[in-house]
Amino acid sequence: MFKQLTLDELLDLEDDWLNRDGLGEGDERQAWIEEGIDLYKKFLRTNRNESRYSIMLADLYLEWGRDEKIRHGNERRAYDILRKAALHSPKKPDPYYHLSFILANQDRKWEAALFYGKEALEKGIAGSKKIKLLCNLALGYARLDFNQQSEEYMKETKHLDQAGEHEWFIELYEDKIRENMREPILLKEAESKRRPVSKRDSEKLKDDAMAGNCVVVDLAGDVKYFYGFQDTVRLERREAEVLGFLMDHNAQVCSKAKIENGVWLDQEVAASTIKKYITNIRKKLSKAMNREDIKEQVLITTDDGYMWKADIASFVLRR
């Protein structure tokens, strides 16, 4: 028969669990999170009215859900986990913020994306997240043909972004909104604005890459690829987003902070993360382009960050 632990026993377990915070990464961190979730569920069985237990449980679900969404790209599982975070701490805006983007990106359920986004606004989402959420809401209203509301949200993003730190993100959403098609493939090439292309044209562009006339990173599909002359290589989602960001900023130095802000949407990023991704990307570029000088001539490191500086036409496809 199951023996329910006393409050004192649970508090002892909590002390031990808290002392192990930050001691592991990856799978070890995940095991620690799941252990905490199990622990605070037990706390709630002893006293469902103690708000601290619900708040701690919500924070753990939030971290887990963000990890599924950001590190693993598993948005369906992240959706289920983040909903639990919202249920256990309904006044916190962050779960609603992430749910709005998940529904927009994964299922294109715009009414639900707008619902969660507006909930996040009402609950006080602020700073950079607010600017990005307003862009998502503007896109949602545009997709539902509520163009006036869409324009109002985009105006608010620009008013809030006085320093221009989110200019790249805002321009990306403006390009998405500007197109009349529901889910256009947008092509970005050096020194030009994004423009919609047909599926046939995007496939021809990939053929050109394999013929050695250009290189292409394709972020439009569920699986991300880089197309070069020698080979086509599969990229992890974050690898593709980092590479696409650098190629969008062709011949411009992008600082570590600028890449993090453009790709990770305000999530905390470990100090070594960008460097690790750049190293992995260079290895894959070397294979795809059959070049040994990627670090010196294509994706270079500067005193202030990283720069895409290829001597061949470069294209980015995204939705």
C-alpha positions as CSV (number, residue, x, y, z in Angstrom):
1,M,0.0,0.0,0.0
2,F,1.3,3.5,-0.9
3,K,2.5,5.5,2.1
4,Q,2.0,9.2,1.8
5,L,5.0,11.2,3.0
6,T,4.7,13.6,5.8
7,L,5.3,17.3,5.3
8,D,8.5,17.2,7.2
9,E,9.7,14.3,5.0
10,L,8.8,16.2,1.8
11,L,10.6,19.3,3.1
12,D,13.8,17.2,3.6
13,L,13.5,15.9,0.1
14,E,13.0,19.5,-1.2
15,D,16.2,20.6,0.6
16,D,18.2,17.8,-1.1
17,W,16.6,18.6,-4.5
18,L,17.3,22.3,-4.3
19,N,20.9,21.6,-3.3
20,R,21.3,19.8,-6.7
21,D,20.1,22.7,-8.8
22,G,22.5,23.6,-11.5
23,L,24.7,20.5,-11.1
24,G,23.8,18.9,-14.4
25,E,22.9,19.7,-18.0
26,G,21.0,18.0,-20.7
27,D,19.5,14.7,-19.6
28,E,20.6,15.2,-16.0
29,R,18.9,18.6,-15.9
30,Q,15.7,17.0,-17.4
31,A,15.8,14.3,-14.7
32,W,16.1,16.9,-12.0
33,I,13.1,18.8,-13.5
34,E,11.0,15.7,-13.6
35,E,12.0,14.8,-10.0
36,G,10.9,18.3,-8.9
37,I,7.6,18.0,-10.7
38,D,6.9,14.7,-8.9
39,L,7.9,16.3,-5.6
40,Y,5.6,19.3,-5.8
41,K,2.7,17.2,-6.9
42,K,3.2,15.4,-3.6
43,F,3.3,18.7,-1.8
44,L,0.0,19.7,-3.4
45,R,-1.6,16.5,-2.1
46,T,-0.8,17.6,1.4
47,N,-2.1,21.1,0.9
48,R,-3.7,22.2,-2.4
49,N,-4.1,25.8,-1.1
50,E,-0.4,26.5,-0.7
51,S,0.4,28.7,-3.6
52,R,4.2,28.2,-3.4
53,Y,3.8,24.6,-4.5
54,S,1.7,25.5,-7.6
55,I,4.2,28.3,-8.5
56,M,7.2,26.0,-8.3
57,L,5.3,23.3,-10.3
58,A,4.4,25.9,-12.9
59,D,8.0,27.1,-13.2
60,L,9.3,23.6,-13.7
61,Y,6.6,22.9,-16.4
62,L,7.6,26.2,-18.1
63,E,11.3,25.2,-18.2
64,W,10.5,21.8,-19.5
65,G,8.1,23.1,-22.1
66,R,10.5,25.8,-23.3
67,D,13.2,23.1,-23.6
68,E,11.0,20.9,-25.7
69,K,10.2,23.8,-27.9
70,I,13.6,25.4,-28.2
71,R,16.2,22.7,-27.9
72,H,14.3,19.7,-29.3
73,G,11.8,21.5,-31.6
74,N,9.0,19.2,-30.3
75,E,6.2,21.8,-30.3
76,R,3.4,19.4,-29.9
77,R,4.8,18.0,-26.7
78,A,5.8,21.5,-25.6
79,Y,2.2,22.6,-26.1
80,D,0.9,19.9,-23.6
81,I,3.6,20.8,-21.0
82,L,3.1,24.6,-21.3
83,R,-0.6,24.2,-20.8
84,K,0.1,22.6,-17.5
85,A,2.4,25.5,-16.6
86,A,-0.5,27.9,-17.4
87,L,-3.0,25.9,-15.3
88,H,-0.8,25.8,-12.2
89,S,0.2,29.5,-12.4
90,P,-2.6,31.3,-14.4
91,K,-1.3,34.8,-13.6
92,K,2.1,34.3,-15.2
93,P,2.4,35.5,-18.9
94,D,5.3,33.3,-20.1
95,P,3.4,30.1,-20.8
96,Y,0.8,32.0,-22.8
97,Y,3.5,33.7,-24.7
98,H,5.1,30.4,-25.8
99,L,1.7,28.8,-26.5
100,S,0.8,31.7,-28.9
101,F,3.9,31.1,-31.0
102,I,3.5,27.3,-30.9
103,L,0.0,27.5,-32.3
104,A,1.0,30.0,-34.9
105,N,4.1,28.0,-36.0
106,Q,2.9,24.4,-35.7
107,D,-0.9,24.2,-36.4
108,R,-1.7,27.6,-37.9
109,K,-4.6,27.8,-35.5
110,W,-4.8,31.6,-35.6
111,E,-7.8,32.1,-33.3
112,A,-6.1,30.1,-30.5
113,A,-2.8,31.8,-31.1
114,L,-4.5,35.2,-30.7
115,F,-6.2,34.0,-27.6
116,Y,-3.0,33.0,-25.8
117,G,-1.2,36.0,-27.1
118,K,-3.8,38.4,-25.8
119,E,-3.8,36.6,-22.5
120,A,0.0,37.0,-22.2
121,L,-0.4,40.8,-22.9
122,E,-3.1,41.1,-20.2
123,K,-0.9,39.2,-17.7
124,G,1.9,41.7,-18.3
125,I,4.4,40.3,-20.8
126,A,7.0,43.0,-21.2
127,G,10.3,43.9,-22.9
128,S,11.6,42.1,-25.9
129,K,9.0,39.4,-25.5
130,K,6.2,41.9,-25.8
131,I,7.5,43.3,-29.1
132,K,7.8,39.8,-30.6
133,L,4.4,38.8,-29.3
134,L,2.8,41.9,-30.9
135,C,4.4,40.8,-34.2
136,N,2.8,37.4,-33.8
137,L,-0.5,38.9,-33.1
138,A,-0.3,41.2,-36.1
139,L,0.4,38.2,-38.3
140,G,-2.5,36.3,-36.8
141,Y,-4.9,39.1,-37.4
142,A,-3.6,39.5,-41.0
143,R,-4.1,35.8,-41.7
144,L,-7.7,36.2,-40.5
145,D,-8.1,39.3,-42.7
146,F,-8.5,41.7,-39.8
147,N,-6.1,44.1,-41.4
148,Q,-6.7,47.2,-39.3
149,Q,-6.0,45.3,-36.1
150,S,-2.9,43.9,-37.7
151,E,-1.6,47.3,-38.7
152,E,-2.2,48.7,-35.2
153,Y,-0.1,45.9,-33.6
154,M,2.7,46.5,-36.0
155,K,2.7,50.2,-35.3
156,E,2.9,49.4,-31.6
157,T,6.0,47.2,-32.1
158,K,7.8,50.0,-33.9
159,H,6.9,52.5,-31.2
160,L,8.3,50.1,-28.5
161,D,11.4,49.3,-30.5
162,Q,12.9,52.8,-30.4
163,A,16.4,51.5,-30.3
164,G,15.9,49.3,-33.4
165,E,17.1,46.2,-31.6
166,H,14.3,44.1,-33.1
167,E,14.3,45.6,-36.6
168,W,15.2,42.2,-38.2
169,F,12.4,40.4,-36.4
170,I,9.8,43.1,-37.2
171,E,10.8,43.2,-40.9
172,L,10.5,39.4,-41.1
173,Y,6.9,39.6,-39.8
174,E,6.1,42.6,-42.0
175,D,7.2,40.5,-45.0
176,K,5.0,37.6,-43.9
177,I,2.0,40.0,-43.4
178,R,2.6,41.8,-46.8
179,E,1.9,38.6,-48.8
180,N,-1.6,37.7,-49.7
181,M,-1.0,34.0,-49.8
182,R,-1.7,32.1,-46.6
183,E,1.7,30.4,-46.3
184,P,4.1,31.8,-48.9
185,I,7.7,30.7,-49.3
186,L,9.8,33.8,-48.9
187,L,13.1,34.1,-50.6
188,K,15.9,36.3,-49.2
189,E,19.1,37.0,-51.2
190,A,21.9,39.4,-50.5
191,E,21.2,43.1,-50.8
192,S,17.5,42.6,-51.6
193,K,14.2,42.4,-49.8
194,R,12.4,39.1,-49.2
195,R,10.0,38.1,-52.0
196,P,7.5,35.3,-52.4
197,V,8.4,32.4,-54.7
198,S,6.5,29.4,-56.0
199,K,7.3,25.9,-54.9
200,R,8.6,25.2,-58.4
201,D,11.0,28.2,-58.3
202,S,12.2,27.2,-54.9
203,E,13.0,23.7,-56.2
204,K,14.8,25.1,-59.2
205,L,16.9,27.2,-56.8
206,K,17.9,24.1,-55.0
207,D,18.8,22.5,-58.3
208,D,21.0,25.5,-59.1
209,A,22.8,25.1,-55.8
210,M,23.5,21.4,-56.6
211,A,24.9,22.6,-59.9
212,G,27.3,24.9,-58.1
213,N,25.7,28.2,-59.0
214,C,24.7,29.2,-55.5
215,V,24.0,27.9,-52.0
216,V,20.6,27.6,-50.3
217,V,19.5,27.1,-46.7
218,D,15.9,25.9,-46.6
219,L,13.9,26.7,-43.5
220,A,10.5,26.4,-45.2
221,G,10.0,22.7,-44.5
222,D,9.7,20.7,-41.3
223,V,13.2,19.3,-42.0
224,K,15.9,21.9,-42.6
225,Y,18.6,21.5,-45.2
226,F,21.6,23.3,-46.7
227,Y,22.2,22.8,-50.4
228,G,25.7,23.0,-51.8
229,F,27.6,21.9,-54.9
230,Q,29.1,18.8,-53.3
231,D,26.2,17.6,-51.1
232,T,22.9,18.4,-49.3
233,V,23.2,18.3,-45.6
234,R,20.5,18.2,-42.9
235,L,20.6,20.9,-40.3
236,E,19.2,20.8,-36.8
237,R,16.5,23.5,-36.4
238,R,18.7,25.9,-34.4
239,E,21.7,25.4,-36.7
240,A,19.4,26.3,-39.7
241,E,18.1,29.4,-37.9
242,V,21.5,30.6,-36.9
243,L,22.8,30.1,-40.4
244,G,19.8,31.7,-42.0
245,F,20.1,34.7,-39.7
246,L,23.8,35.2,-40.7
247,M,23.0,34.7,-44.4
248,D,20.1,37.3,-44.0
249,H,22.8,39.7,-42.7
250,N,25.3,38.9,-45.5
251,A,28.7,40.6,-45.1
252,Q,27.6,42.1,-41.8
253,V,29.2,41.3,-38.5
254,C,26.6,39.8,-36.1
255,S,27.5,39.8,-32.4
256,K,26.8,36.9,-30.2
257,A,24.1,38.9,-28.5
258,K,22.5,39.9,-31.8
259,I,22.3,36.2,-32.9
260,E,20.9,35.2,-29.6
261,N,18.2,37.9,-29.7
262,G,17.3,37.1,-33.3
263,V,17.1,33.3,-33.0
264,W,16.3,32.5,-29.4
265,L,13.6,35.0,-28.7
266,D,14.8,36.2,-25.3
267,Q,15.5,32.7,-23.9
268,E,18.6,32.3,-21.8
269,V,21.4,30.9,-23.8
270,A,24.6,29.3,-22.4
271,A,27.8,31.2,-22.9
272,S,29.2,28.5,-25.2
273,T,26.0,27.8,-27.3
274,I,26.7,30.0,-30.3
275,K,30.3,28.9,-30.6
276,K,29.2,25.2,-30.6
277,Y,26.5,25.9,-33.2
278,I,29.0,27.8,-35.4
279,T,31.5,24.9,-35.2
280,N,28.9,22.3,-36.2
281,I,27.6,24.5,-39.0
282,R,31.1,25.0,-40.4
283,K,31.7,21.2,-40.5
284,K,28.4,20.7,-42.4
285,L,29.2,23.6,-44.8
286,S,32.6,22.1,-45.5
287,K,31.0,18.8,-46.5
288,A,28.2,20.4,-48.6
289,M,30.5,23.0,-50.4
290,N,33.6,20.7,-50.6
291,R,35.7,23.5,-49.0
292,E,38.3,23.5,-46.3
293,D,38.4,27.3,-45.9
294,I,34.9,27.8,-44.4
295,K,36.2,29.4,-41.3
296,E,38.6,31.8,-43.2
297,Q,36.5,32.6,-46.2
298,V,32.8,31.8,-45.7
299,L,31.6,31.8,-42.1
300,I,34.3,33.9,-40.4
301,T,34.9,34.9,-36.9
302,T,35.7,38.6,-36.1
303,D,36.6,40.5,-33.0
304,D,32.9,41.4,-32.6
305,G,31.1,38.3,-33.7
306,Y,30.5,36.2,-36.8
307,M,29.9,37.1,-40.5
308,W,28.7,35.3,-43.6
309,K,31.0,36.3,-46.4
310,A,30.7,33.7,-49.1
311,D,32.0,34.3,-52.6
312,I,28.9,32.7,-54.1
313,A,25.3,33.7,-54.3
314,S,23.4,32.8,-51.1
315,F,19.7,32.3,-50.6
316,V,17.4,31.7,-47.6
317,L,14.0,30.1,-48.0
318,R,11.6,30.4,-45.1
319,R,7.9,30.7,-44.4
